Amino acid sequence: MSKKEEKRLRVGILGCGPIAQAAHFESCTKARNADLYAICDVADDLRERMEWTHAPEKSYADYDAMLADDQLDAVIIATSDPFHVPASIKALNAGKHVLCEKPLGVTVEEVLELKDAVQRSGKTLQVGHMKRFDEGLQAAKRFIQNDMGQMLALKVWYCDSTHRYTMTDAVQPLMVSSAAKRKPAQDPKADMRRYLMLAHGCHLVDTARYFAGDIVSVNARLSERFGARCWFVETEFSNGTLGHMDLTVAVRMDWHEGFQIYGENGSILGKTYNPWYYKSSDVDIFHEKDGTTHRPLGADGHFYRRQVEAFADVILHGKPMTGANVDDGLESVKAMAAIARSAETGKPVALADITGGI
Ligand SMILES: NC(=O)c1ccc[n+]([C@@H]2O[C@H](COP(=O)([O-])OP(=O)(O)OC[C@H]3O[C@@H](n4cnc5c(N)ncnc54)[C@H](O)[C@@H]3O)[C@@H](O)[C@H]2O)c1
């Protein structure tokens, strides 16, 4: 584990649910430039158990009380999706920086409101698209920026596996839940198309945007059979790249996630693992000039810790943001809404015309 630096961000985590338990508590504890300063959850049993396990300096049942703590620098919003925007706005208004779990929001309008709050506050907001901190994806991005020349085409796929819980149960710590946890008014799983788009589609869209930039329009088809759903999305990028995104839940095979990029001076083929293996993607970067393929090892596969460290570097040292910012979060919400709309109507949908929710 890398040594703790002298200057560290004091982070408070809102929500003690599965994502905090599996990723954020440990990430803050291990980060070279951040500390797990506080945790917060309305569910007393859950919060108390997490206090014992992760030993934050402070523990709060009430979010407003945590935000009133003047020792606190930043919050990680680790709650269910409909709470992301209101909790982020509250934190910004209290003068705290925000790392918000993905998706940034559930409607275009609420994310626009959040964007206003970010601008007014002058604070940093980063979206929890942790794949941007996968060393394999970062190597691919560097090749695209420095050596690849023009991008001809991009395919990105995110296919969850029927075997995912068998796999994750084997490697994750035991997840603790509470009957007293705060839940959204509507069961997020009541509409499975919407749930899967928000939970998984946002990763797919963000990876596509990370490599190829802004999406102009989408033309999506949805197939539903034997309980599986498959969205094939013809994707138009503003840089002229021909794009295809595939969201399938669940494939009858191993976790299947990756990307393929055809460029002027080379090509990239990436295989991404289920995140809970903490293994950087296998990314083969082929250089046309010398006919060789490079595959970085990416020994540090803790993208969640790397995400917190990069967030803290922006705030503490003014480093450029390498994660997804509020505009990336907004474009991702627009793209998901456009895919849903296009699949319903059978017509291409321009992101510029998108309003409403997913
Ligand atoms: N980046 C990833 O790989 C990844 C993976 C899984 C989940 N997620 C995201 O993480 C988020 C959280 O998921 P989860 O399964 O941990 O959620 P969850 O709903 O199970 O847990 C959230 C916890 O927050 C608490 N809470 C909510 N609002 C509160 C408030 N105002 N005050 C105090 N406590 C409050 C709840 O009581 C609950 O215990 C989701 O948005 C999900 O999309 C991201």
The ligand as an SDF file (V2000), in Angstrom:
LIG
                    3D

 44 48  0  0  0  0  0  0  0  0999 V2000
  -19.4250    2.1970   -9.8360 N   0  0  0  0  0  0  0  0  0  0  0  0
  -19.8350    0.9680   -9.6600 C   0  0  0  0  0  0  0  0  0  0  0  0
  -19.1890    0.0120  -10.0670 O   0  0  0  0  0  0  0  0  0  0  0  0
  -21.1130    0.7070   -8.9470 C   0  0  0  0  0  0  0  0  0  0  0  0
  -21.4670   -0.5960   -8.5830 C   0  0  0  0  0  0  0  0  0  0  0  0
  -22.6360   -0.7950   -7.8520 C   0  0  0  0  0  0  0  0  0  0  0  0
  -23.4480    0.2830   -7.5300 C   0  0  0  0  0  0  0  0  0  0  0  0
  -23.0960    1.5430   -7.9330 N   0  0  0  0  0  0  0  0  0  0  0  0
  -23.9660    2.7060   -7.6310 C   0  0  0  0  0  0  0  0  0  0  0  0
  -23.8990    2.9940   -6.2540 O   0  0  0  0  0  0  0  0  0  0  0  0
  -25.1120    3.5920   -5.8210 C   0  0  0  0  0  0  0  0  0  0  0  0
  -25.5040    2.9960   -4.5000 C   0  0  0  0  0  0  0  0  0  0  0  0
  -25.7530    1.6350   -4.6080 O   0  0  0  0  0  0  0  0  0  0  0  0
  -26.0370    0.7190   -3.3400 P   0  0  0  0  0  0  0  0  0  0  0  0
  -26.4530   -0.6060   -3.8830 O   0  0  0  0  0  0  0  0  0  0  0  0
  -24.9110    0.7830   -2.3840 O   0  0  0  0  0  0  0  0  0  0  0  0
  -27.3260    1.4930   -2.7070 O   0  0  0  0  0  0  0  0  0  0  0  0
  -28.2440    1.1770   -1.4100 P   0  0  0  0  0  0  0  0  0  0  0  0
  -29.5150    1.8870   -1.6670 O   0  0  0  0  0  0  0  0  0  0  0  0
  -28.2900   -0.2770   -1.0930 O   0  0  0  0  0  0  0  0  0  0  0  0
  -27.4550    1.8630   -0.2050 O   0  0  0  0  0  0  0  0  0  0  0  0
  -27.4740    3.2270    0.0040 C   0  0  0  0  0  0  0  0  0  0  0  0
  -27.4820    3.5610    1.4990 C   0  0  0  0  0  0  0  0  0  0  0  0
  -27.5820    4.9890    1.6100 O   0  0  0  0  0  0  0  0  0  0  0  0
  -28.4280    5.3220    2.7140 C   0  0  0  0  0  0  0  0  0  0  0  0
  -29.0100    6.6490    2.4720 N   0  0  0  0  0  0  0  0  0  0  0  0
  -29.6560    7.0740    1.3520 C   0  0  0  0  0  0  0  0  0  0  0  0
  -30.0050    8.3610    1.4910 N   0  0  0  0  0  0  0  0  0  0  0  0
  -29.5850    8.7630    2.7060 C   0  0  0  0  0  0  0  0  0  0  0  0
  -29.6350   10.0060    3.4120 C   0  0  0  0  0  0  0  0  0  0  0  0
  -30.1990   11.0890    2.8770 N   0  0  0  0  0  0  0  0  0  0  0  0
  -29.1000   10.0620    4.6340 N   0  0  0  0  0  0  0  0  0  0  0  0
  -28.5050    8.9850    5.1990 C   0  0  0  0  0  0  0  0  0  0  0  0
  -28.4310    7.7880    4.5800 N   0  0  0  0  0  0  0  0  0  0  0  0
  -28.9510    7.6800    3.3400 C   0  0  0  0  0  0  0  0  0  0  0  0
  -29.4640    4.2200    2.7500 C   0  0  0  0  0  0  0  0  0  0  0  0
  -30.0220    4.0740    4.0450 O   0  0  0  0  0  0  0  0  0  0  0  0
  -28.6580    2.9820    2.2770 C   0  0  0  0  0  0  0  0  0  0  0  0
  -28.1780    2.2180    3.3670 O   0  0  0  0  0  0  0  0  0  0  0  0
  -26.1020    3.4130   -6.9720 C   0  0  0  0  0  0  0  0  0  0  0  0
  -26.3020    4.6400   -7.6080 O   0  0  0  0  0  0  0  0  0  0  0  0
  -25.4220    2.4510   -7.9220 C   0  0  0  0  0  0  0  0  0  0  0  0
  -25.6820    2.7570   -9.2980 O   0  0  0  0  0  0  0  0  0  0  0  0
  -21.9380    1.7470   -8.6100 C   0  0  0  0  0  0  0  0  0  0  0  0
  1  2  1  0
  2  3  2  0
  2  4  1  0
  4  5  1  0
  4 44  2  0
  5  6  2  0
  6  7  1  0
  7  8  2  0
  8  9  1  0
  8 44  1  0
  9 10  1  0
  9 42  1  0
 10 11  1  0
 11 12  1  0
 11 40  1  0
 12 13  1  0
 13 14  1  0
 14 15  2  0
 14 16  1  0
 14 17  1  0
 17 18  1  0
 18 19  2  0
 18 20  1  0
 18 21  1  0
 21 22  1  0
 22 23  1  0
 23 24  1  0
 23 38  1  0
 24 25  1  0
 25 26  1  0
 25 36  1  0
 26 27  1  0
 26 35  1  0
 27 28  2  0
 28 29  1  0
 29 30  1  0
 29 35  2  0
 30 31  1  0
 30 32  2  0
 32 33  1  0
 33 34  2  0
 34 35  1  0
 36 37  1  0
 36 38  1  0
 38 39  1  0
 40 41  1  0
 40 42  1  0
 42 43  1  0
M  CHG  2   8   1  16  -1
M  END
$$$$
